[in-house]
Amino acid sequence: MEIIWTLIIGFLAGAVAKLLMPGRDPGGFIITTLLGIAGAFVARYLGMALGWYDQDDAAGFIASVVGAIILLALYRLLIRRRADVD
């Protein structure tokens, strides 16, 4: 059940990350929400490694938004570099 909550929180975190980091993304809304879901999983496992969450806990919403923003920034950086090389 915690994985389903992580997916839901990640979807919402991706939407909030998109609102906090406006701009054109090559993948659009779909990529941003997928990065939000990935950010939620990163936040969950990082939080478990640091002892903030138990194994049965989903990541917190703020941690998921921060994870999504970090992944979105990395994604934009990688896409920009790839476009500069081509």
C-alpha positions as CSV (number, residue, x, y, z in Angstrom):
1,M,0.0,0.0,0.0
2,E,2.9,2.4,0.7
3,I,4.0,2.1,-2.9
4,I,0.6,3.3,-4.1
5,W,0.8,6.2,-1.8
6,T,4.3,7.0,-3.0
7,L,3.0,7.0,-6.6
8,I,0.1,9.3,-5.7
9,I,2.3,11.7,-3.7
10,G,4.9,11.6,-6.5
11,F,2.3,12.5,-9.1
12,L,1.2,15.5,-7.0
13,A,4.9,16.4,-6.2
14,G,5.7,16.4,-10.0
15,A,2.8,18.8,-10.6
16,V,4.0,21.1,-7.8
17,A,7.6,20.9,-9.0
18,K,6.4,22.0,-12.5
19,L,4.6,25.0,-10.9
20,L,7.7,25.9,-8.9
21,M,10.1,25.5,-11.8
22,P,8.3,27.1,-14.8
23,G,9.8,26.8,-18.2
24,R,9.7,24.6,-21.3
25,D,10.6,21.0,-20.7
26,P,11.3,18.8,-23.6
27,G,9.0,16.0,-22.2
28,G,6.2,18.3,-21.0
29,F,3.8,17.4,-18.3
30,I,4.2,13.6,-18.6
31,I,7.9,13.6,-18.1
32,T,7.6,16.1,-15.2
33,T,5.1,13.9,-13.4
34,L,7.2,10.8,-14.0
35,L,10.2,12.7,-12.5
36,G,7.9,13.6,-9.6
37,I,7.1,9.9,-9.0
38,A,10.8,9.1,-9.2
39,G,11.6,12.0,-6.8
40,A,9.1,10.5,-4.3
41,F,10.8,7.2,-4.5
42,V,14.2,8.8,-4.1
43,A,13.0,10.8,-1.2
44,R,11.4,7.7,0.4
45,Y,14.6,5.5,0.1
46,L,16.9,8.4,1.1
47,G,14.6,9.0,4.1
48,M,14.7,5.4,5.0
49,A,18.5,5.4,4.8
50,L,18.8,8.4,7.0
51,G,16.3,7.0,9.5
52,W,13.5,9.5,8.9
53,Y,11.0,7.0,7.5
54,D,10.2,3.4,8.4
55,Q,10.0,0.7,5.7
56,D,6.2,1.0,5.8
57,D,6.1,4.8,5.4
58,A,5.6,6.8,2.3
59,A,7.8,9.8,1.7
60,G,6.5,13.1,3.0
61,F,5.0,15.5,0.5
62,I,7.7,18.2,0.9
63,A,10.5,15.7,0.6
64,S,8.9,14.4,-2.6
65,V,8.6,17.9,-4.0
66,V,12.3,18.5,-3.3
67,G,13.2,15.2,-4.9
68,A,11.2,16.0,-7.9
69,I,12.7,19.5,-8.2
70,I,16.2,18.0,-8.0
71,L,15.4,15.4,-10.7
72,L,13.8,18.0,-12.9
73,A,16.8,20.3,-12.6
74,L,19.1,17.4,-13.5
75,Y,16.9,16.4,-16.4
76,R,16.9,20.0,-17.8
77,L,20.7,20.1,-17.4
78,L,21.2,16.8,-19.2
79,I,18.8,17.7,-22.0
80,R,20.5,21.1,-22.5
81,R,23.9,19.5,-22.7
82,R,22.7,17.0,-25.2
83,A,21.2,19.7,-27.3
84,D,24.5,21.7,-27.2
85,V,26.5,18.7,-28.3
86,D,24.3,17.9,-31.3
